[in-house]
């Protein structure tokens, strides 16, 4: 089996384009690159509210893959009026743009304003703030954290930093100090923004306050992140 490439561009998309979400997105990426001691140029492409000239057909219907609107519409559960995070991640992972004749493989980082949910047979909270497929795509919803008094930028930045780390395979599943879930997700058990968070906005307020006081990542997660960026050198040699 071909080894998954790690050094590839991050493609940014959003469906608001407003501050503070946009500022949080850019600043979160800068902080993760800095914490990870990422040397050199990391390719980042900002597609904003992506919409190609062919985004609707002759009947006015959304054309698959051609706009941010289609990604949201195709993943929307009309009964719940929430976006299915599993469907959206699958659409991002399987998009035709990953063909080497087009964009090639890349990371997708998508910030949206709609509420997200993860299908959960075990009775979860009925929503999620973010989700990712490691080494492929990450999605963040501002819906439940954008109204935190005085902290919409900071809490959104916290969640974007979290999902970037999860997308980069941090924390490592091989560590003894991580909480492993049946769905293969792993959370840090230390003082770290990669701890498990379930209740919005309360848990995101707490994570953000800890980040501002203590720093974003524990030593173990910083080490995992730096190992991830070091792996770029091996791919390029």
BELJOTA-V299138 format. One record per backbone hydrogen bond with DSSP energy under -0.5 kcal/mol. NH is the residue of the N-H (numbers start at 1). CO is the residue of the C=O. If there is no record, write none. Layout:
BEGIN
nh=NH co=CO
nh=NH co=CO
END
This chain:
BEGIN
nh=8 co=6
nh=10 co=43
nh=11 co=9
nh=11 co=107
nh=12 co=10
nh=12 co=45
nh=13 co=109
nh=14 co=48
nh=15 co=111
nh=22 co=18
nh=24 co=20
nh=25 co=21
nh=26 co=22
nh=27 co=23
nh=28 co=24
nh=29 co=25
nh=30 co=26
nh=31 co=27
nh=32 co=28
nh=33 co=29
nh=34 co=30
nh=35 co=31
nh=36 co=32
nh=37 co=34
nh=38 co=33
nh=39 co=37
nh=42 co=40
nh=43 co=41
nh=45 co=10
nh=47 co=12
nh=47 co=45
nh=50 co=48
nh=52 co=66
nh=55 co=52
nh=57 co=61
nh=60 co=57
nh=63 co=55
nh=66 co=63
nh=68 co=50
nh=71 co=67
nh=72 co=68
nh=73 co=69
nh=74 co=70
nh=75 co=71
nh=75 co=72
nh=76 co=72
nh=76 co=73
nh=77 co=82
nh=78 co=76
nh=81 co=77
nh=82 co=77
nh=83 co=115
nh=84 co=75
nh=85 co=83
nh=85 co=117
nh=88 co=84
nh=89 co=85
nh=90 co=86
nh=91 co=87
nh=92 co=88
nh=93 co=89
nh=94 co=90
nh=95 co=92
nh=98 co=95
nh=99 co=96
nh=102 co=99
nh=103 co=97
nh=104 co=97
nh=104 co=99
nh=107 co=9
nh=108 co=136
nh=109 co=11
nh=110 co=138
nh=111 co=13
nh=111 co=109
nh=112 co=110
nh=112 co=140
nh=116 co=128
nh=117 co=83
nh=123 co=120
nh=128 co=116
nh=131 co=139
nh=133 co=137
nh=134 co=132
nh=135 co=167
nh=136 co=133
nh=137 co=133
nh=138 co=108
nh=139 co=131
nh=140 co=110
nh=141 co=129
nh=142 co=112
nh=145 co=142
nh=146 co=142
nh=148 co=145
nh=151 co=148
nh=155 co=151
nh=156 co=152
nh=157 co=153
nh=158 co=154
nh=159 co=155
nh=160 co=156
nh=161 co=157
nh=162 co=158
nh=163 co=159
nh=164 co=160
nh=165 co=161
nh=166 co=162
nh=167 co=163
nh=168 co=164
nh=169 co=166
nh=170 co=165
nh=175 co=172
nh=178 co=175
nh=179 co=187
nh=180 co=178
nh=181 co=185
nh=184 co=181
nh=187 co=179
nh=188 co=194
nh=189 co=177
nh=192 co=190
nh=193 co=216
nh=195 co=192
nh=200 co=198
nh=203 co=199
nh=205 co=201
nh=206 co=202
nh=207 co=203
nh=208 co=204
nh=209 co=205
nh=210 co=206
nh=211 co=207
nh=212 co=208
nh=213 co=209
nh=214 co=210
nh=215 co=210
nh=215 co=211
nh=222 co=218
nh=223 co=219
nh=224 co=220
nh=225 co=221
nh=226 co=222
nh=227 co=223
nh=228 co=224
nh=229 co=225
nh=230 co=226
nh=231 co=227
nh=232 co=229
nh=233 co=230
nh=234 co=230
nh=235 co=231
nh=236 co=232
nh=237 co=233
END
